[in-house]
Amino acid sequence: MEPSEKQRSPDLAQKKEERHVMLSLTFSLSPRRKTSISKTVQVFEMFEAKIYHFESRRARISKNADGGLELFVRCEVQDCEVSSLLNSLKRVAEDVEAIREEKAPWFPKKIRDLDYCHHMITKFDPDLNCDHPGYADPEYRRRRAFIADLAFKYKQGDPLTRVEYTTQETATWKEIYQKLSGLYPTHACKQYLEAFHQLEENCGYQADCIPQLQDVSAFLKERTGFQLRPAAGLISPRDFLAALAFRVFQSTQYIRHFSSPMHSPEPDCCHELLGHVPMLADKDFAQFSQDIGLASLGASDADIEKLSTFYWFTVEFGLCKQNESVKAYGAGLLSSYGELIYALSEKPEYKPFDPDVMVVQPYHDQTFQPIYFVAECFEDAKSQLQKYALTIRKPFSLHYDPITCSVEVLDSPQKVSEIATRLKEELTTLCHVLEKLS
């Protein structure tokens, strides 16, 4: 039974009262008022504010000979207490100014935090969607549930479970593999073709065998630092993009229903292994993918929607110019025989690569796209993405550490200085190498 508005009110009031906000405060202490730092600290304690940063320095412009102090405090406090806290602070300090920060949504900061990033989207679930090709096949649904359970049990760092595919599953893969591999030489970009040949040589890419995630993940790790992580199904945009920030690609292991080999309403291992993996083996494209992921961390729901739309028109359905012709690099195209032919025909409309336009362009997830965006090259696409990412409003900046596979919030000059020092040391080493070579 739906609760009445009257029944809802106490819960809503409680949630509003418990909502916390981040405040950046600056104020000054004058000797003539005989206010000590301890008195200002007592104000924050009285309102149970959580202090993240507390810094003091001598006032640059002093109103008297004895000098004074300027203070900067960054804290978290209940939204309903902000006004009272500021009024109390003004009784003991001068020049009180406050900037309210919107608290960002939770995001993973270490690669192991991805264990919490598997929120599922169930709109294409064969158990729930009667339009799914496997809905009326109980055996297929049991098989899907078994493979999904393997993904749910996976923890970061575990070996990737090998799936023994059935004869029917392998036959479905074979039909898809043979049809698509015949198109790749004329329709796929050169980066894709190079990686695809390497995967055939090193990872068992062939018509008669479905590659295992463990073997493919090891190949990617060596080439670009990307690794695969098993996914139980379609992941929410926020969780999926967050994994990319750590060079982790969430990959399904199940295969589409045998009755519909040339189309799947959801991502499956054919889409992942034939569409995504070869491009993730290219260094420039791997960096492009990670940049999208990093831009998503801590972003608002509205910005996540825009980034996922950008991802759709690039990583999934992107085209690029090569040797005066248009080629495909998007996984949605390279794993779909019909749309790959259609996208490179004269039927769809082509638009130039422009993130500001792409993020608001409507797209279709069950029919061919009427519009595709064409990149001049990956370097240009990466540069435009980085510029767009700077327009996403966040109350912090981030730095990815490839050694620890972690993200650090840059909330102090000291952290920025430390990173700058490390980069300077690396640059100095490279300059010495360049001198020797020349």
Secondary structure by P-SEA (a helix, b strand, c coil): cccccccaaaaaaaaaaabbbbbbbbbcccccccccaaaaaaaaaaacccccbbbbbccccccccccbbbbbbbbcccccaaaaaaaaaaacccbbbbbbbccccccccccccccccccccccccccccccccccccaaaaaaaaaaaaaaaacccccccccccccaaaaaaaaaaaaaaaaaccccccaaaaaaaaaaaacccccccbbbbaaaaaaaaaacccbbbbbbcccccaaaaaaaaaaccccccccccccccccccccccaaaaaaccccccccaaaaaaaaaaaaaaccccaaaaaaaaaaaaacccbbbbbcccbbbbccccccccaaaaaaaacccbbbbcccaaaaaabbbbccccccbbbbbccaaaaaaaaaaaaaaccccbbbbbbcccccccccccaaaaaaaaaaaaaaaaaaaaaaaaac
